[in-house]
């Protein structure tokens, strides 16, 4: 029995989606306030999340899992793109210097737990991350590029889905796949619930980054005020 999972996920995560967009980090990002040090921490965190996701999706797909195997679109994979971004931000030895924040570690552990205990619920995580990235990727890429004064792709390959020629066509295909999954309504409800947990995991990452961004903005403001004070002192002495 198939259910209309795509619309249930869309409607069932609206509140969580809005809450995520209203976190301090995302609000600042959307306004073009992006600090490179904080952003590269986000890239590192996302790497550990996607590594867990893609390792589990591939494993379950190879095992012919009847649900997970159907959403294992290789053109969505982000791990390689994130590795390229990590090289840009941390250098070729990035793997020796990056580590997940506590929230990213918990997020990855949740993914691996679900993959082991109830693999079909990975659909909720898959939908939340990949379709969110695909839908808003170009907008976020343009904001980050301008804010950090980056070249067209360097440090921003995470947002590039080179293997997807038409995003709208792909998203329609993905929605059709979700609606055709061999699940019942009870499982659909659990997938929507897990998708909301995925949003919560993302928000926990954003909350950790809020502190880093606030500190960075504080340093910039302090530096500006210090320069202004020195300039004013010089003028007064003259």
Secondary structure, DSSP 8 states (H G I E B T S, - for coil): ----HHHHHHHHTHHHHHHHHTSHHHHHHHTT---HHHHHHHHHHHHHHHHHHHHHHHHHHHTT-TTGGGG--GGG--HHHHHHHHHHHH-TTGGGT----HHHHHHHHHHHHHHHH-GGGHHHHHIIIIIHHHHHHHHHHHHHHHHHT--SSTT-GGG--TT-S-HHHHHHHHHHHHHTSS--HHHHHHHHHHHHHHHHHHHHHHHHHHHHHHHHHHHHHHHHHHHHHHHHHHHHH-
